[in-house]
Amino acid sequence: MSVLDRYLAREILLPFAAGLVFLTQVLVATQLLGQGEVLLGSGVSGVDLAVVVAALVPHFLGYVLPVAYRLGGVRGVGRLTEDRELVALGAAGISPLRLVKVPLLLGLAVSAVALWLSLDVEPRGLKAARARIDQIVKKNVSSDVRSGVFYEDIPTLTLYAERARGGRWRHVLIADRSDPRAPVLALAQAGRLEPAGPGDAMRLVLEGGELHREERAGEYLAARFEGATVAVGLGSSLGEKNRLSASAFELTPGELAALAHGARSAEEGRRWRSFLFRRLAGPVGILAFALLCVPIAAARRGGRAFGYGATLLAVVAYYAVMRFGEGLSQRGTLPPWLGPNLANAACAAAGALALWAMHRRGPGAVR
């Protein structure tokens, strides 16, 4: 790699890294605030937050990597334009097309990383984050029962503890309304709630108490117990609190292909195939946009604002065309592989056309 290539690579990678960190932080902060009721609850530890953030980062990078690379590419080449270095290269007989190699090679590397994240790391991370947040919701439920306050966030159950501390209760009253025609009242000296594996199940553990139940026939039953364990479910409240409900991004390429193959209708099959190619199209778009870095930066006349504005416009147009093409594929108008890649084809064509125009103009293309 020549001195010019290393110099340009450094100019691109520095703003790319800065944009990557900044945009990822924004998305992480947005997610934490959106799930603040759960992630900042009484039962959450610093380890819980760290695990959730680490598991979500690969998903966020799927959105951040393309944008950050586009900003880094335009900013890096654009700095050479601002300092008139491209003019100096042209005066030395070096065409601006000479600079395309570095954005393409870097784009190829970033695209490969994005593909790996999208197809392998992201599905596992989302599943891990959702499972961890489920556990956090359960821990919050165990810790949210307050002394002398009726707790009714568990479907069909009302809990009351005279004293609650550290997730453990003393002098407990529990009303079970799962069968309205035969309600159950439990009184216990001590109790607590414990997570019970995946899903919405929890264990209600009671010690030293009485059970009262009015049967449907009008009979009244009472029994004493030394210890009791009851399985309870959080039901829809778990899904309402955990906004990371199961999504298609949790599926691996093999699982998406299997769903498409076993679809009950042609429309459903097209939808799964289109989504699979959309997962591939995003990372490939990084490479397609690398072709536009030099033309956008070389055409700058308004300083940094022009480069940032052109990049933002290109990003918005890119995702709009991608979603439009994906919709065409889902309706059967375009093949499943073409619709999601429509934006990539348009971006690559625009970049190739702009580079051809610069080639026609020769070394003096930048003034």
N, C-alpha and C positions, 0 to 999 in steps of 0.2 A: 504494500500500500504506500503510495507516494505521500510526500509532505502535505500536498494540497488535499488529498483524500482524508488524511488524519485530522487536518485542521477543520475541514468541513464536518467530519463526523463529530468532533468535539462541539462545534457550534450547534449541531442539531441535538445531540444527546443531553446537553445541559438544560435547555428549556423543556425538552421532552420529559426529563426526570422531574423537573419542578412542576410541570403541569400534571404529571402522573400523581405526585404526592398530594398536590392541592385538590384536584378533582376527587381523588379517592377519599380524602378527609371530609370533603363536603358531603359525599354520598353516605359515608359512615355516620357522620353527625346527623344527617337527615333521617337515617334508619333508626338511630338511637332515640331521637326525639319522637319519631312516629310510634315507637314501641316503648316510650318512656314509662308508661303505667306498669309495664311488665319488667323491663330491663332495669328500672330504677326502683323496684319494689323492695319490700322489707326483707325478703329472703334471698336477695341477690348478693353474690360476692364478687370481688374483683376478678377472680378466676373465671366465673361465669361470663362476665362481660368480655374478657380477653378471648375466650373460646368462641363466643358468638361472632365477635368482630373478625377474628382470624378465619372463621368458616365462611363469612360473607364476602371477604375481600376478593376472592376469585370471581364471584358473580359480578361485583362492581367493576372489576378490571375488564370484563367483557365490554362494558360501555366506555370505560375511561381510556383504554389503550388506543383505540382508533382516533379519538378526539385529541388525546395528548400527543400522539405521534404527528398528526396533521399540524397541530400548533407548533410542535418542535421543528418539523421540517420547514415550514414557512418562515418561522422565526430565525432558524439557523441560516438558511440561504438568504433571507431578507436582510440579515445583518451585513452580509457581504455587499448587498446592493446599497444599503444606507452609507456604508463607508467607501463606496465607489470602487470596491475591490473587483467587482465583476467588470467594470469599465476598464480597469487596469489589465485584467485577464484578456479582455477583448482586444485591447491595444497590443498585447503580446501575441495575438493570433490564436488565442485559446477560445474555442466556442463555449458558450454557456452549457451546451449539451454535455460537455465534459463532466459537469457537476452532477448529472443525473445518476451516475453509477452509485454514488454513496447513498442517497436516499433510497434507491432500489434495494441495495444490499442490506441496509439497516431495516427497511420495511419488510424484507423477506425474513429476517431474524425475528422481528416483533410479531409478524404474522404467524410464524411457527409457534412462538410462545402463546399467542392468543388462541390458536387452534388447540393446543394442548390443554390450556385452561378451560376452554369451552366444552371440549368433548370428554375430558377426564376429571379434572380437578373441580370444576364448578358443580357438577351433579352431586359429587360426594360432599362438597362443602355445604350445599344447600340442605341436603338431608341431615347432616350433622347439626347445622344451625337450627333447623326446625325441631329436631329431637331435643336439643339443649334448651330451647325456649319452652318446649313442653314441660321439661323438668323444672325450669324456673317458675313457670306458672304454678305448678304443683307446690313448689317450695313457698311461693308467695301465699298460696291458700293456707298452708300450714302456719305461716307466721302472721297472717292478717287477722286472725281471730283475736279480738281485744277483750280485756277484762270487762265484764259487765255490759257487753254490747252484743246484741243478736246479730249473727252472721248468716246471711241468706244467699251467698253467691254460688252455693252448690245446689244444683237442681233437686227439688223435692225434699231438701233437708234444711232445717233451721238449727243452728248451733248456738249454745250459750255457755260461757264459762265464767264462773265467779272470779277466777284468777287465771291469767294466761301469761306465760313467760317462756321465751325461747322455743316456741312451737309446742309446748306442753301445757296442759290445762288441768285445773283442779275444780272439783264440784261442777260437773258438766251436765247440761240438759240438751237432749237431742230429740227433735220432732221429725219423724219420717212420714212424708205425705205421698210416697210413691204409689200407694193404694188408698185413694181418698175414702173408700168404704171401710177400710180397716187400718186407721192410722196407728202409728207406733210411737210411744214415748219412752225414751231411755234416760235413766239417771245414773251417773257414775261418779266415783270419787276422783278418777283421773282419766285422761284421754289425750289422744294426739292423732294427727293425720300423717301418713307416710306415702311417698310415691310407690307405685306398684308396677314398675316396668313401663314399656311403651304404651302408647294410646292414652285414653283419658282416665284410666283406672287409678284409684287410690285406695289405701287401706285405712279404715277408721278403727283404731285400737282403743278399747275401753277397759278399765280395770275397776273391779269392785262396785257393782251397781245393780240396778233393777230394771226389768223390762215390762212395760205395760202395753197391752194391746186390746182393742175392742173389736171382736170378731163381727163378721157380717150378720150372723144370726142373733146378735145382741149379747152374746157371751163376753165376759171380760176376763182376760188372762193376765196373770202377773207371775214373774219369775225372777229369781236372783241369779247372779253370775259372778264368778271371781275374775274372769277375763273373757273378752270377746273381740273378735276381729271381723269386720264387715267390709266387703268390697263396695265402693261407691264410685260413681263416674261423674266427671265434670261435664260430660255431654257437650252441647253447643257452646258453652261458656269457654271451653278450651280453645275452640276454633276462633271465637270472637276475640280472645285475648292474643292469640298467636296469629299475627298477620302473615306469617310465612307459611301459609297453607300450601299443601302439595301443589306444585306447578310443573309445567312441562319441562322447565329448565332443569329439574331434578333427574330427568330421564337421560340415560346414556344413548349413544347412537344405535346400539343393538336393540335397546328397548323400544326406541322410536320406530326402527325398521320392523320390529315384531308387531307393534300396534298397527302400523300401516298395512302389513301383510294380513293381519287378522281382523281388519276393519269390517264392520257389518254393512257398510255402504261405500260406494265409490267416492262420495263427497268426504266421508270421514277419512278414507285412505289418502285422498289428495291433501287433506288438512295436515295429517301427520308427516307425509313426505315433504310438503312445503316447509313445515317447521324444521325438519331435519336439515334441509338445504339452507334455511335461514341461519341455523347455527354455524354452518360452514361459511356462509357468505360474509358475515361480519368480520372475522379475522382476515379473509381474503381481501376485503375492502381496504385494509391497511396498505397492501401492496399496490392495489389499483390507484389509491390516492397519492402514492409516492411519485407517480408520474406527473402530478400537478404541482408538486412543491416548487420546482425550479421556475415553471412559467408564471405562477402566482407571485413568487418573490421577485422575479425579474421584471414584472410589469408594475411594481409598486411605484406610485407617484405621491401617495399621501402619507408616507411614513408607516409606522407600525399599525396605525388605525386601519389602513387599507388592507394589510395582510391579515389582521385579526378579523376584520369584517368579512373579507372574502372567504376566510376559512370557516367562519360561523355560518355564512350563507351556504357554503358547500356541504357542511355537515347536515344542516337542516334539509337541504334538497336531497342529499344522499339518503337519509332515513325516510323521507317522504316517498321517494321513488321505490325504496326497498319494500316498504309496507304496501304500496300500490301494486308492485309486482307480485308480492306474496298473495295479495287478495286475488289477483288474476289467476295465479296458479291454483288457489283453493277452489275457484269457480270452474277450473278446467280450461280457461282461455289460453293459458300458457302451460308448458310442461313444468312439473314440480321443481326441476333443477334450474329453470330459466328465470322464473318470476322473482325469487329472492335475490338472484344475481343480476337483475336488470340494472340496479344502481351501480354495481361493479362494472358492468359493460359500458354504461354511459360515462362513468368516471374515467375508465381506461381510454375510451374513445376520445373524450375531451382532452385528456392529457397527451395522448399521442398526436392529436391534431395541433395542439399548442406547441409541442416540441417540434413538429414538422415545420410549423411557421417560423419558429426560431432558427431552425436549420437553414431555411430558405434565406433568412436575413444574414446569416453568417456571424462572425465574431462581433460585429457591431450591433447585435440585436439588443444590447442593453446600453442605454445612454443616460 
